[in-house]
Amino acid sequence: MTSSTASPDAAPASSATQPADGLGAGGVALLAAGITGNLVFGASTLALPALESGLALAPATGALVVALFSVGFAATLVLGGRLGDAHGRRRILRLAVAALIPASLLVALAPGAGVLLVGRALQGIASGLALPQVLSTIQHSTSGRARARWTGAYAAVIGGGTAVGQMGAGVLVTLDPWGIGWRLSFALVAAVALLVLATSSAIPETRGTVSGRLDPLGALLLGAAITMIVLPLGLFTTLPPVITALLVVGALVLLALFALWERHRTAQHALVPLPALRVRPLQIGLALTLVFFASYGGFAYYFATALQAGLGLGALTTAITLMTFNAGFVVASTLLPALLERFSARRVMLAGVTGQVLTLLAIATLIVVTGSQPPLVLLCVLLIILGLVQASMYGPLIGSVMGAVDRGLAGLASGLFSTMQQVGIAVGVPIFGLVLSALPALPAWAFAACVGVQIVLAGVFTVLVGRLAAAQRVG
């Protein structure tokens, strides 16, 4: 294993044999495939209230609609990455996208809660198997400036996918044609997946150095452990705290058993080769990913909740407001490769986290001062800035994880990165949810308290960036 710098254009030691840009036209199809999971996520966040009303779901069932997608997604990311390493990343990507089509139609046509929940779990599994193939194919097929450009484009479409899903669902739910607006939101996901599948033959086939014989018991142990973390945290508003605590403790036990099992597997046959996890830059990069997405996921939750429940904005207005954040994120992601040629990844990330803190303080001040009538134009301007600075934290973070291992393990690195992303979101949402619920009669001050939690996480992020730079110098 080799360590590298945290910038997206950092290449592992074996990159000398790589083409500068082996993606070509297939890169566009690859990025389109990467958008599907975020499209599902974005659509569901805005369509959920209408879905609950349309099917007369209890609040606990509505929480399951979100949680089961997250569980299926998070539990299969590492497995998806390793399957791509072993059997070909384009092959696994096409199978996963093909599975997303009937899963999304199952949700769109669901007559009741049972079918809906099955469809949501299948959507999560399909999305989890597909996503790791995108970054690992970029890592395997490119180097140098070409890799930086494609990594920046990946970050842009990830943010854009969420925005498109939110906007599409917001429009359809608001217009509600024929009374099936939320159903059309998920039918739209199936249509996009069909288009991606039709163009996926242009994606180059790549694979890693791992054997085709993988580790079913390891996959089961890790998947069960992640499920026991993500599921209770996703249902934090409905599950008793004791049950949540027991499930999380059970997950830690399963993770210990998983580590013991993997110690006796060869690197060729292990789901997660333990020597790879001993690479210090990879460890710190994954910790940064956890902290970043705990903050990001918590913000997406408490901001949308505060705007709709606390300040009384509708779904479409909330979607438009959130889209300005995503617009800033997308623009900055496309500009990052040029920025990283002039400045180190450490400086870019530190500048980003400083800008994040200042912008969050400005947003919190605006909400507290104006109360239930914030000036939306000014709020949107601040959200654009927030998107810009958070993208400058996220882009170099991708490189710190993907550049920490050899390209033969690109699928593993991509799966680990995406898993920590989902676990971070799962941890962040209940933390910020508890803060919001502590001040139900004072939504503006509850919002400000959530910003305070984000600033604490920004401090942790800053410390870890310094440790990452030190680890890379040693490596």
C-alpha positions in Angstrom: 0.0 0.0 0.0 1.2 3.5 -0.7 0.2 6.8 0.8 -0.3 9.9 -1.2 -1.2 13.5 -0.9 -4.8 14.5 -0.1 -5.4 16.2 -3.4 -7.6 14.4 -5.9 -4.8 14.3 -8.5 -2.6 12.4 -6.2 -1.7 9.0 -7.8 -0.7 5.8 -6.1 2.7 4.3 -6.8 1.4 2.1 -9.6 0.0 4.9 -11.6 2.9 5.0 -14.0 1.1 2.3 -16.0 -2.1 4.2 -16.1 -3.3 6.3 -19.0 -3.7 10.0 -18.3 -7.4 9.7 -19.2 -8.8 6.3 -19.9 -12.4 7.3 -19.5 -13.1 9.3 -22.6 -16.8 9.5 -23.5 -17.5 6.7 -21.0 -16.8 9.1 -18.2 -20.1 11.0 -18.8 -22.0 7.7 -18.6 -20.1 6.8 -15.5 -21.0 10.1 -13.8 -24.6 9.7 -14.8 -24.5 6.3 -13.0 -23.1 8.0 -9.9 -26.1 10.4 -9.7 -28.7 7.7 -9.2 -28.3 7.1 -5.5 -28.3 10.8 -4.7 -31.3 11.2 -6.9 -33.2 8.7 -4.8 -32.1 10.3 -1.6 -33.0 13.8 -2.8 -36.4 12.7 -4.0 -37.3 10.9 -0.9 -36.4 13.8 1.5 -38.9 16.1 -0.2 -41.6 13.5 -1.2 -41.8 11.9 2.3 -44.6 14.0 3.8 -46.8 13.5 0.7 -46.0 9.8 0.7 -47.0 9.4 4.3 -50.2 11.3 3.7 -51.0 9.4 0.5 -50.6 6.0 2.0 -51.9 7.0 5.5 -48.6 5.8 7.1 -48.0 6.0 10.8 -45.0 8.1 11.8 -43.0 5.0 12.7 -43.6 3.6 9.2 -42.6 6.9 7.6 -39.3 6.7 9.5 -38.8 3.2 8.2 -39.2 4.5 4.6 -36.1 6.5 5.0 -34.2 4.1 7.3 -34.5 1.0 5.1 -33.0 2.8 2.1 -30.1 4.0 4.3 -29.6 0.5 5.7 -29.6 -1.2 2.3 -27.3 1.4 0.9 -24.8 1.5 3.8 -24.6 -2.3 4.3 -23.6 -3.1 0.7 -21.1 -0.3 -0.1 -17.9 -2.2 0.9 -19.3 -5.4 -0.7 -20.1 -3.5 -3.9 -16.6 -2.1 -4.0 -15.0 -5.5 -3.6 -17.3 -7.2 -6.1 -16.2 -4.6 -8.6 -12.6 -5.2 -7.8 -13.1 -9.0 -8.3 -15.6 -9.3 -11.1 -15.3 -6.0 -13.1 -16.7 -2.6 -12.1 -18.7 -2.0 -15.2 -20.4 -5.4 -14.9 -21.4 -4.8 -11.2 -22.5 -1.2 -12.0 -24.8 -2.4 -14.8 -26.3 -5.1 -12.7 -27.0 -2.7 -9.9 -28.5 0.0 -12.1 -30.7 -2.6 -13.8 -31.9 -3.7 -10.3 -32.7 -0.1 -9.4 -35.3 0.2 -12.1 -37.8 -2.4 -10.8 -37.1 -1.4 -7.2 -38.0 2.2 -8.0 -41.2 1.1 -9.9 -42.1 -1.0 -6.9 -42.0 2.1 -4.7 -43.8 4.2 -7.2 -46.7 1.7 -7.6 -46.8 0.5 -3.9 -50.4 -0.1 -2.8 -49.4 -0.1 0.9 -46.7 0.0 3.4 -45.4 -3.6 2.9 -44.6 -3.3 -0.8 -43.2 0.3 -0.2 -40.8 -0.8 2.4 -39.5 -3.8 0.4 -39.0 -1.4 -2.6 -37.1 1.1 -0.5 -34.7 -1.6 0.9 -34.1 -2.8 -2.7 -33.4 0.7 -3.8 -30.8 1.0 -1.1 -29.1 -2.3 -2.0 -29.0 -1.5 -5.7 -27.6 2.0 -5.0 -25.0 0.7 -2.6 -23.7 -1.8 -5.1 -23.5 0.8 -7.9 -21.9 3.8 -6.2 -18.4 2.4 -5.4 -17.8 1.5 -9.0 -17.8 5.2 -10.0 -14.9 6.5 -7.9 -12.9 3.2 -8.3 -13.2 3.4 -12.1 -12.0 7.0 -12.1 -9.1 6.0 -9.8 -8.2 3.0 -12.0 -8.6 4.7 -15.4 -7.0 8.1 -14.9 -4.0 9.9 -13.4 -2.7 13.4 -12.9 -4.8 16.3 -14.1 -7.3 14.1 -15.8 -8.0 12.4 -12.4 -8.4 15.7 -10.7 -10.9 16.8 -13.4 -13.0 13.7 -13.2 -12.9 13.7 -9.4 -14.1 17.3 -9.3 -16.9 16.3 -11.8 -17.8 13.4 -9.5 -18.2 15.7 -6.5 -20.3 18.1 -8.7 -22.7 15.4 -9.9 -23.1 14.0 -6.4 -24.2 17.4 -5.2 -26.2 18.0 -8.3 -28.0 14.6 -8.0 -29.4 15.5 -4.6 -30.5 18.9 -5.9 -32.2 17.4 -9.0 -34.0 14.9 -6.8 -35.1 17.5 -4.4 -36.3 19.9 -7.1 -38.0 17.2 -9.1 -39.8 15.9 -6.1 -40.7 19.4 -4.9 -42.2 20.3 -8.2 -44.2 17.0 -8.6 -45.4 17.0 -5.0 -46.5 20.7 -5.2 -48.3 20.3 -8.6 -49.5 16.8 -7.6 -50.8 15.8 -11.1 -53.7 13.3 -10.9 -53.0 13.1 -7.2 -49.9 10.9 -7.7 -47.1 13.5 -7.4 -45.0 11.5 -5.0 -45.3 8.3 -7.1 -44.1 10.2 -10.2 -41.0 11.3 -8.2 -39.9 7.6 -7.8 -41.0 6.8 -11.4 -38.6 9.5 -12.5 -35.8 7.7 -10.7 -36.6 4.5 -12.7 -36.5 6.5 -15.9 -33.1 8.0 -15.1 -31.8 4.5 -14.2 -33.0 3.1 -17.6 -31.2 5.9 -19.4 -28.0 5.2 -17.5 -28.2 1.5 -18.3 -28.7 2.3 -22.0 -25.5 4.3 -22.1 -23.3 2.3 -19.7 -21.7 0.2 -22.4 -19.4 3.2 -23.1 -17.9 2.9 -19.6 -14.5 1.1 -19.7 -14.3 -2.2 -17.8 -11.7 -2.3 -15.0 -11.0 -4.7 -12.2 -8.6 -5.0 -9.3 -6.0 -7.5 -8.2 -8.4 -9.4 -5.9 -9.5 -13.0 -6.6 -13.0 -13.8 -7.7 -13.4 -15.8 -4.4 -14.6 -13.3 -1.9 -15.8 -13.6 1.7 -19.5 -14.2 2.2 -19.2 -14.6 6.0 -17.2 -11.3 6.3 -19.8 -9.6 4.1 -22.6 -10.9 6.4 -20.9 -9.8 9.6 -20.0 -6.3 8.3 -23.4 -5.8 6.7 -25.2 -6.9 9.9 -23.0 -4.6 12.0 -23.7 -1.6 9.8 -27.4 -2.4 9.8 -27.4 -2.4 13.6 -25.8 1.0 13.6 -27.7 2.7 10.8 -31.2 1.3 11.5 -31.7 2.4 15.1 -30.1 5.8 14.5 -32.4 6.2 11.5 -35.4 5.4 13.8 -34.2 7.5 16.8 -37.5 9.3 17.1 -39.5 6.1 17.4 -37.3 3.5 19.1 -36.8 3.4 22.9 -33.2 4.6 23.8 -32.5 1.3 25.5 -33.2 -0.6 22.2 -31.0 1.8 20.3 -28.1 1.3 22.8 -28.4 -2.5 22.7 -28.3 -2.6 18.9 -25.3 -0.3 18.8 -23.5 -2.5 21.4 -24.4 -5.5 19.3 -23.0 -3.9 16.3 -19.7 -3.3 18.1 -19.6 -7.0 19.0 -20.2 -8.0 15.4 -17.4 -5.6 14.2 -15.0 -7.3 16.7 -16.0 -10.7 15.3 -15.5 -9.4 11.8 -12.0 -8.1 12.6 -11.1 -11.5 14.1 -12.5 -13.3 11.0 -10.6 -11.1 8.5 -7.3 -11.7 10.3 -7.5 -15.3 9.2 -8.3 -14.5 5.5 -5.6 -13.9 2.9 -5.5 -10.4 1.3 -6.8 -11.9 -1.9 -9.9 -13.4 -0.3 -10.7 -11.0 2.6 -13.6 -8.6 2.3 -11.4 -5.9 3.9 -7.7 -6.7 4.0 -6.6 -5.6 7.4 -3.2 -4.3 6.2 -5.0 -1.8 4.1 -6.7 -0.4 7.2 -3.3 0.1 8.9 -2.4 2.8 6.4 -2.4 5.9 8.5 -3.6 8.4 5.8 -6.5 6.1 5.0 -7.5 5.9 8.7 -7.4 9.7 9.1 -9.2 10.2 5.8 -12.0 7.9 6.8 -12.3 9.7 10.2 -12.5 13.0 8.3 -15.2 11.5 6.1 -17.2 10.5 9.2 -17.0 14.0 10.8 -17.7 15.8 7.5 -20.8 13.8 6.8 -22.1 13.9 10.4 -22.1 17.7 10.0 -23.4 17.6 6.4 -26.2 15.1 7.0 -27.2 16.8 10.2 -27.4 20.2 8.4 -29.6 18.8 5.6 -31.9 17.4 8.2 -32.2 20.3 10.6 -32.3 22.9 7.9 -35.1 21.3 6.0 -37.0 20.5 9.3 -36.5 24.1 10.6 -37.7 25.6 7.3 -40.8 23.5 7.0 -41.9 22.6 10.5 -40.4 25.6 12.4 -40.7 28.4 9.9 -43.7 27.2 7.9 -42.2 27.1 4.4 -43.6 24.7 1.8 -41.9 21.7 0.2 -41.1 23.6 -3.1 -39.8 26.7 -1.4 -37.6 24.5 0.8 -36.3 22.6 -2.2 -35.5 25.9 -4.1 -33.7 27.2 -1.0 -31.7 24.0 -0.6 -30.9 24.0 -4.3 -28.9 27.2 -3.9 -26.6 25.3 -1.5 -26.2 22.5 -4.0 -25.5 25.0 -6.8 -22.6 26.5 -4.8 -21.3 23.0 -4.1 -21.4 22.1 -7.8 -19.7 25.3 -9.0 -16.9 25.0 -6.4 -16.4 21.3 -7.3 -15.8 22.1 -10.9 -13.2 24.8 -9.9 -11.3 22.7 -7.4 -8.9 21.0 -9.7 -7.4 24.3 -10.8 -7.3 25.5 -7.2 -5.5 22.4 -6.0 -2.8 23.0 -8.6 -1.9 26.3 -6.9 -2.5 25.4 -3.2 -2.0 22.3 -1.1 -5.0 20.2 -0.2 -4.4 21.0 3.5 -4.7 24.8 2.8 -7.8 24.3 0.7 -9.5 22.2 3.4 -8.6 24.6 6.2 -9.8 27.6 4.2 -13.0 25.7 3.5 -13.7 24.8 7.2 -13.0 28.4 8.2 -15.4 29.7 5.6 -18.0 27.1 6.8 -17.8 28.4 10.4 -18.2 32.0 9.4 -21.1 31.3 7.0 -22.9 29.2 9.5 -22.6 31.9 12.1 -24.1 34.4 9.6 -27.0 32.1 8.8 -27.7 31.5 12.5 -27.7 35.2 13.2 -30.1 35.8 10.3 -32.5 33.2 11.5 -32.4 34.3 15.2 -32.8 38.0 14.3 -35.6 37.6 11.7 -37.5 34.7 13.3 -40.1 33.1 11.2 -39.7 35.5 8.3 -36.1 35.2 7.1 -35.3 37.2 3.9 -35.0 34.3 1.5 -32.8 36.1 -1.0 -30.1 36.8 1.6 -30.5 33.3 3.0 -30.0 31.8 -0.4 -26.8 33.9 -1.0 -25.4 32.6 2.3 -26.3 29.0 1.3 -24.5 29.5 -2.0 -21.4 30.5 -0.1 -21.8 27.6 2.3 -22.0 25.2 -0.7 -18.8 26.7 -2.1 -16.8 26.3 1.1 -18.1 22.8 1.9 -17.1 21.6 -1.6 -13.5 22.8 -0.8 -13.6 20.5 2.2 -15.1 17.5 0.3 -13.1 17.5 -2.9 -9.6 17.0 -1.3 -11.2 14.6 1.2 -12.0 12.2 -1.7 -8.4 12.3 -2.8 -7.1 11.6 0.8 -9.0 8.3 0.9 -8.7 7.2 -2.7 -5.0 8.1 -3.0 -4.1 6.2 0.2 -4.2 2.7 -1.4 -3.0 1.1 -4.6 -5.4 1.3 -7.5 -5.9 -2.5 -7.4 -7.9 -1.8 -4.2 -9.7 1.2 -5.5 -13.1 -0.5 -5.1 -12.3 -1.2 -1.4 -11.3 2.5 -0.8 -14.4 3.7 -2.6 -16.6 1.4 -0.6 -15.0 2.4 2.7 -15.3 6.1 1.9 -19.0 5.7 1.0 -19.7 3.6 4.1 -18.2 6.2 6.4 -20.3 8.8 4.6 -23.5 6.9 5.3 -22.5 6.1 8.9 -21.7 9.8 9.4 -25.1 10.9 8.1 -26.7 8.2 10.3 -24.9 9.5 13.4 -25.4 13.2 12.6 -29.1 13.2 12.0 -30.2 12.0 15.5 -27.7 14.3 17.2 -29.1 17.3 15.5 -32.6 15.9 15.9 -32.2 15.8 19.7 -30.9 19.4 19.7 -34.0 20.5 17.7 -36.4 18.6 19.9 -34.9 20.2 23.0 -36.2 23.6 22.1 -39.6 22.9 20.3 -41.1 26.3 21.2 -38.0 28.3 20.0 -37.2 27.0 16.5 -34.9 29.9 15.7 -32.8 29.3 18.8 -32.9 25.5 18.2 -31.5 26.3 14.7 -28.7 28.3 16.3 -27.9 25.5 18.7 -27.5 23.1 15.8 -25.1 25.5 14.2 -23.1 25.4 17.5 -22.8 21.6 17.2 -21.6 22.0 13.6 -18.9 24.5 14.7 -17.7 21.9 17.2 -17.5 19.3 14.4 -15.6 21.9 12.3 -13.0 22.1 15.1 -12.6 18.3 15.1 -12.3 18.4 11.3 -9.5 21.0 11.6 -7.5 18.9 14.0 -7.8 15.9 11.8 -6.7 17.8 8.7 -3.4 18.7 10.5 -2.9 15.0 11.5 -3.6 13.9 7.9 -0.9 16.2 6.6 1.6 15.0 9.2 0.8 11.3 8.4 1.3 12.0 4.7 4.7 13.6 5.3 5.8 10.5 7.3 4.5 8.2 4.6 
